Amino acid sequence: MTRQQHIDFLERDIKNAIETGLKMTVSFIAKNCCAACDKIDGKEISMEKLLDTRPLPYKECIRQGECACCYAFNPVRDANGRLIEHKYK
């Protein structure tokens, strides 16, 4: 997969997550890409931070444009266990 194909794949995933209409947190799936990416594997950020920074493909990845990392989108629930609706800009 080329770097641009990877970016397109990530952007499609982001778009699909937004279209659910649910509040989300985002985790990195980065295990076994490279040593630099292993350090962010499992790290969780807000959807707002993801939209502001677009951290993948990871700039520290040593695979020279072939970063294999992706996102896991985690719906947020309220105190009663109900999914929280949210619209992202």
trRosetta pair geometry for C-beta under 8 A, 3 or more apart (Angstrom, degrees):
i j d omega theta_ij theta_ji phi_ij phi_ji
1 5 4.6 -130 -169 91 86 126
1 6 5.3 106 132 -59 121 85
1 9 7.4 -14 -167 -14 144 142
1 66 7.4 127 71 -143 75 78
2 5 4.6 98 52 6 78 103
2 6 7.0 -139 95 -5 42 86
2 65 7.8 -25 -170 153 59 110
3 6 5.7 -56 -152 35 32 113
3 7 6.4 33 151 -19 66 104
3 57 6.4 -81 -147 2 87 157
3 65 4.3 -68 -62 -169 123 92
3 66 7.2 -90 -70 -73 76 42
3 67 7.8 60 -120 25 82 87
4 7 5.5 -50 -146 36 35 113
4 8 6.3 38 153 -20 65 104
5 8 5.6 -52 -147 36 32 113
5 9 6.3 37 151 -22 64 105
6 9 5.6 -52 -149 34 32 115
6 10 6.4 31 153 -17 65 105
6 57 5.7 53 117 -62 134 117
6 66 7.8 154 -38 -144 148 38
6 67 6.6 135 161 71 161 81
6 68 7.9 -111 -122 -106 132 35
7 10 5.7 -55 -148 37 31 111
7 11 6.2 30 155 -18 66 108
7 57 6.7 -72 -71 -12 79 99
8 11 5.8 -55 -145 38 29 111
8 12 6.3 34 154 -22 64 105
9 12 5.8 -54 -150 33 28 113
9 13 6.6 29 151 -18 62 105
9 70 7.5 -64 124 -112 114 113
10 13 5.7 -55 -153 35 33 113
10 14 6.5 34 150 -20 66 104
10 54 7.9 107 127 -158 133 91
10 56 5.5 -166 -124 98 152 110
10 57 7.5 -149 -26 -44 152 64
10 70 6.6 -156 -98 -130 86 74
10 71 6.8 96 -144 -2 88 109
11 14 5.5 -49 -147 34 35 113
11 15 6.3 38 153 -20 65 104
12 15 5.7 -51 -147 36 31 114
12 16 6.4 32 153 -19 63 106
13 16 5.8 -55 -148 37 30 111
13 17 6.4 31 154 -20 64 106
13 70 6.9 110 -20 -169 172 104
13 71 5.9 157 123 54 139 110
13 73 7.4 -176 165 -28 97 119
14 17 5.8 -57 -151 35 30 111
14 18 6.4 30 153 -19 65 106
14 50 7.0 -169 -120 140 115 123
14 51 7.5 137 -167 -91 129 76
14 71 7.3 65 -72 40 76 156
15 18 5.8 -56 -150 35 30 111
15 19 6.3 30 154 -21 64 109
16 19 5.7 -56 -147 35 30 113
16 20 7.4 46 152 -35 59 91
17 20 6.1 -40 -166 6 36 114
17 24 5.6 -13 175 -31 116 172
17 26 7.9 51 176 -91 169 103
17 47 7.3 -159 130 -123 128 123
17 71 7.8 -62 -37 113 151 133
17 73 4.2 -159 -117 -111 129 161
18 47 7.9 142 -87 -175 78 134
18 88 4.9 -93 -132 50 103 124
20 24 7.6 89 59 -53 130 121
20 75 7.5 -101 128 -91 149 109
21 85 5.6 -15 147 -148 94 87
21 86 7.0 155 172 58 48 44
21 87 6.6 -15 -137 -83 73 69
22 75 4.8 -25 146 -127 143 102
22 76 7.3 168 161 35 93 71
22 83 5.4 -49 -130 175 120 116
22 84 6.7 103 -161 75 73 55
22 85 6.3 -69 -105 -112 49 41
22 86 6.3 36 165 32 22 88
23 47 7.3 -153 -167 11 55 136
23 75 7.1 91 75 -159 58 61
23 76 4.3 -51 104 44 105 119
23 83 7.8 170 37 177 81 71
23 84 4.1 -15 22 91 125 109
23 85 7.1 62 -20 105 85 10
23 86 3.7 86 -71 -8 77 139
24 47 4.6 84 75 -61 91 129
24 73 4.9 -24 -159 -169 139 94
24 74 6.2 127 -161 64 76 47
24 75 6.0 -48 -99 -96 73 41
24 76 6.4 -162 -96 -13 17 91
24 86 7.6 -139 -1 59 65 131
25 44 5.3 24 155 -177 123 111
25 45 7.0 167 -169 84 81 30
25 46 6.1 -59 -120 -110 74 43
25 47 6.7 -116 -104 -34 25 78
25 73 7.9 152 77 -158 39 50
25 74 4.8 -25 64 66 86 108
25 76 6.1 94 -18 -66 90 101
26 44 6.8 152 80 -153 41 62
26 45 5.4 -25 66 66 95 80
26 46 7.3 38 18 132 91 11
26 47 5.8 116 -26 -87 108 59
26 49 7.9 -142 42 69 118 93
26 50 4.8 50 24 -56 159 142
26 71 5.2 -32 -164 -159 108 116
26 72 7.1 144 -161 72 55 50
26 73 5.9 -23 -104 -103 75 60
26 74 7.1 -174 -83 18 24 86
27 42 6.1 -22 -169 -151 114 33
27 43 6.9 157 -148 79 66 36
27 44 4.8 -32 -90 -93 79 77
27 71 7.1 130 70 -163 46 61
27 72 4.4 -18 63 59 99 105
27 74 6.2 59 -11 -23 104 122
28 37 7.9 -146 157 -169 129 83
28 40 4.8 -10 80 136 164 98
28 41 6.0 -118 103 -115 100 29
28 42 6.7 -42 65 16 79 19
28 43 5.2 17 20 51 115 84
28 55 7.7 -66 -87 98 122 128
28 56 7.3 155 -125 -59 100 124
28 69 6.1 -11 -170 -174 98 122
28 70 8.0 146 -158 82 56 31
28 71 6.7 -47 -105 -106 45 56
28 72 7.7 -78 3 16 2 87
29 41 7.0 28 -154 -138 27 79
29 69 6.4 161 84 -159 58 67
29 70 5.1 -12 58 65 110 77
29 71 6.9 174 12 -107 91 4
29 72 5.4 95 -40 -32 107 101
30 33 5.4 -65 -170 9 67 125
30 37 4.0 -142 178 168 110 95
30 38 6.5 -160 120 -82 97 24
30 40 5.0 39 35 80 164 88
30 41 4.1 -134 64 -80 87 73
30 42 7.9 -105 35 -4 93 54
30 58 6.9 57 -127 -33 132 146
30 69 4.2 3 -104 -117 82 116
31 37 7.8 -146 -65 121 12 99
31 38 6.2 58 -125 -117 50 73
31 41 4.4 79 -60 -130 71 151
31 42 7.9 48 -50 -29 101 90
32 38 7.2 76 -43 -85 29 97
33 37 3.8 -14 65 71 119 158
33 38 7.3 -166 44 -48 75 65
33 58 7.7 117 102 31 151 131
33 61 6.4 -51 135 -131 124 112
33 63 6.6 -90 167 -19 88 138
33 67 6.1 34 -179 -157 140 64
33 68 4.6 -170 -115 51 101 92
33 69 5.2 -51 -46 -54 160 83
34 37 5.0 88 50 13 74 103
34 38 7.1 -122 96 -15 37 88
34 61 5.5 121 34 -153 135 70
34 62 4.7 -178 -179 41 154 91
34 63 5.4 -152 -46 -36 131 94
34 67 7.8 -78 8 -116 116 71
35 38 5.6 -45 -149 22 32 119
35 39 7.5 39 153 -25 58 96
35 62 7.0 15 40 12 87 132
36 39 6.1 -52 -172 19 36 114
36 40 7.9 12 145 -2 63 101
36 58 6.7 175 120 128 109 133
36 60 4.1 -150 177 128 139 104
36 61 5.7 -158 77 -95 124 34
36 62 5.8 130 4 -18 122 92
37 40 6.0 -64 -159 41 47 99
37 41 6.7 71 143 -50 72 89
37 58 5.4 156 -98 42 89 157
37 60 7.5 173 -60 87 58 92
37 61 5.5 30 -53 -102 108 89
37 67 6.7 151 -80 -146 137 96
37 68 7.9 98 151 54 175 74
37 69 5.3 -152 -151 -62 130 124
38 41 5.5 -28 -153 -7 40 122
40 43 4.8 -66 -166 14 66 130
40 55 7.9 -158 -167 145 157 135
40 58 6.5 -180 31 -110 150 141
40 69 7.5 22 83 -136 119 153
44 74 7.3 -31 -133 26 119 142
45 49 4.4 -100 169 78 116 133
45 50 5.9 138 99 -52 118 83
45 55 7.6 103 17 3 161 143
46 49 4.7 100 58 4 82 98
46 50 7.1 -140 99 -3 48 85
47 50 5.4 -51 -151 35 38 117
47 51 6.3 36 152 -19 68 105
47 73 7.8 46 -93 -136 107 96
47 88 6.2 -97 133 -90 128 139
48 51 5.8 -56 -149 37 30 109
48 52 6.3 26 154 -16 65 109
48 88 7.6 -163 -84 -129 65 106
49 52 5.6 -59 -146 40 32 110
49 53 5.8 -7 169 10 70 117
50 53 6.7 -79 -134 51 20 86
50 54 7.0 66 176 -83 59 39
50 55 7.0 -82 -124 11 63 96
50 71 7.2 60 -134 -118 142 145
51 54 7.6 17 -151 -56 20 74
51 88 6.5 179 -60 -178 155 129
51 89 7.9 123 155 67 157 74
55 58 6.5 14 154 -101 83 66
55 59 7.9 -90 -162 -5 64 90
56 67 6.7 -157 -159 123 84 139
56 69 5.2 -130 -128 96 126 110
56 70 7.0 142 155 -111 166 28
56 71 6.8 -155 21 -47 146 91
57 61 6.2 -70 168 16 94 146
57 65 7.5 63 127 -145 164 38
57 67 3.7 141 -155 50 104 137
57 69 6.8 131 -132 48 58 99
58 61 4.4 110 79 -38 95 100
58 67 5.3 166 34 -137 79 148
58 69 5.6 50 -15 25 112 150
61 64 8.0 -134 115 -22 89 24
61 66 7.9 -146 139 69 131 50
61 67 4.0 -121 -68 -91 178 105
61 69 7.2 -140 -83 -4 133 118
63 66 4.3 -98 142 70 113 86
63 67 5.7 154 56 -73 120 46
63 68 7.2 23 43 -12 172 86
75 83 5.3 -27 166 -130 131 105
75 84 7.8 165 177 37 84 72
76 83 7.5 104 77 -150 47 59
76 84 5.1 -30 93 33 95 120
76 86 8.0 34 47 -10 118 136
77 80 7.9 -124 166 74 98 49
77 81 5.2 -9 173 -152 137 33
77 82 6.1 142 -156 67 84 27
77 83 5.9 -52 -100 -87 72 40
77 84 6.7 168 -124 -18 20 88
78 81 7.2 -47 68 20 65 17
78 82 5.1 -7 36 58 106 85
78 83 8.0 9 -2 86 83 5
78 84 5.5 116 -48 -70 88 100
